[in-house]
Amino acid sequence: MELRMLGTTSDDGKCPTLYEDTATGDIVVQGYTVTDSEDIAQLANVLNGESFVRIPRELLTRFAPKE
């Protein structure tokens, strides 16, 4: 996978950040891991190997707007 950084809402260059896989156009999200069991229990159709991160909505609206 070759990633291109799309942007971050962090002032000091730390997460959260969005990346694009240049070969597929898929988006990779860097953020803080959701670990609270009550929060995870609210998620649907969770598959083995999936993880969840929390990011500010602004990260998506600024760097991955709907086309």
Helices and strands as residue ranges (DSSP letters): E 3-8, E 17-21, E 27-30, E 32-33, H 37-41, E 53-54, H 57-63
